[in-house]
Amino acid sequence: MAQINLTLEPEFLKALFLYDSGEAMKKLVEKIIDAVLNTEAEEQVGAALYERTGETRTYRNGYRDRSLTTRVGTLELHILKLRHGHFSTE
């Protein structure tokens, strides 16, 4: 399992304090799940975003927006599309 590093921009952090607590949690969970999906994509592709290596197995080919209903609300996630094969998560 890869290590996931999450960077939150100062503007995003300020906005979290301005949302009500439910909306702030929803936005934070969206960010975390998108980071997990991006890390899994890097493992499947064999390279990070905009990185070119000799070990690249396929290429990113955009995203699909998908909704996920959770206890904190309905999240809008960005699911990766691959040029060859399909993206699957753990």
TORZAMI-810354 format. One record per residue (C-alpha): x, y, z; residue number from 1; chain. Coordinates in steps of 0.5 Angstrom, whole numbers, plus 500, padded with zeros to 3 digits. Layout:
BEGIN
((X, Y, Z), NUM, "A") ...
This chain:
BEGIN
((500, 500, 500), 1, "A") ((503, 507, 498), 2, "A") ((503, 513, 503), 3, "A") ((498, 518, 501), 4, "A") ((500, 525, 502), 5, "A") ((494, 530, 503), 6, "A") ((496, 538, 501), 7, "A") ((490, 543, 503), 8, "A") ((491, 550, 500), 9, "A") ((490, 555, 505), 10, "A") ((484, 558, 501), 11, "A") ((481, 551, 502), 12, "A") ((482, 551, 510), 13, "A") ((479, 558, 510), 14, "A") ((473, 555, 507), 15, "A") ((472, 549, 511), 16, "A") ((472, 554, 517), 17, "A") ((466, 558, 514), 18, "A") ((462, 552, 512), 19, "A") ((457, 549, 517), 20, "A") ((460, 543, 520), 21, "A") ((457, 538, 516), 22, "A") ((459, 541, 509), 23, "A") ((466, 542, 512), 24, "A") ((466, 534, 513), 25, "A") ((463, 533, 506), 26, "A") ((469, 537, 503), 27, "A") ((474, 534, 507), 28, "A") ((472, 527, 506), 29, "A") ((471, 529, 498), 30, "A") ((479, 531, 498), 31, "A") ((481, 525, 502), 32, "A") ((478, 520, 497), 33, "A") ((480, 523, 491), 34, "A") ((487, 523, 494), 35, "A") ((486, 516, 495), 36, "A") ((484, 515, 488), 37, "A") ((489, 519, 485), 38, "A") ((494, 514, 489), 39, "A") ((491, 508, 487), 40, "A") ((491, 511, 479), 41, "A") ((499, 512, 480), 42, "A") ((500, 505, 482), 43, "A") ((496, 502, 476), 44, "A") ((499, 507, 471), 45, "A") ((506, 506, 473), 46, "A") ((507, 513, 474), 47, "A") ((505, 520, 477), 48, "A") ((501, 525, 474), 49, "A") ((505, 528, 468), 50, "A") ((511, 523, 470), 51, "A") ((514, 519, 464), 52, "A") ((517, 513, 466), 53, "A") ((520, 506, 462), 54, "A") ((515, 503, 467), 55, "A") ((509, 506, 465), 56, "A") ((503, 501, 463), 57, "A") ((498, 505, 461), 58, "A") ((496, 513, 460), 59, "A") ((491, 517, 464), 60, "A") ((485, 519, 459), 61, "A") ((481, 524, 463), 62, "A") ((476, 523, 469), 63, "A") ((468, 521, 470), 64, "A") ((464, 525, 475), 65, "A") ((461, 520, 480), 66, "A") ((456, 521, 486), 67, "A") ((457, 517, 492), 68, "A") ((452, 517, 498), 69, "A") ((455, 517, 505), 70, "A") ((453, 519, 512), 71, "A") ((456, 526, 511), 72, "A") ((452, 527, 505), 73, "A") ((453, 526, 497), 74, "A") ((460, 526, 495), 75, "A") ((462, 528, 488), 76, "A") ((468, 524, 486), 77, "A") ((473, 524, 480), 78, "A") ((474, 517, 477), 79, "A") ((480, 516, 473), 80, "A") ((479, 513, 466), 81, "A") ((485, 510, 463), 82, "A") ((487, 509, 455), 83, "A") ((488, 502, 456), 84, "A") ((484, 498, 461), 85, "A") ((480, 500, 466), 86, "A") ((481, 503, 473), 87, "A") ((479, 499, 479), 88, "A") ((480, 501, 486), 89, "A") ((481, 497, 492), 90, "A") 
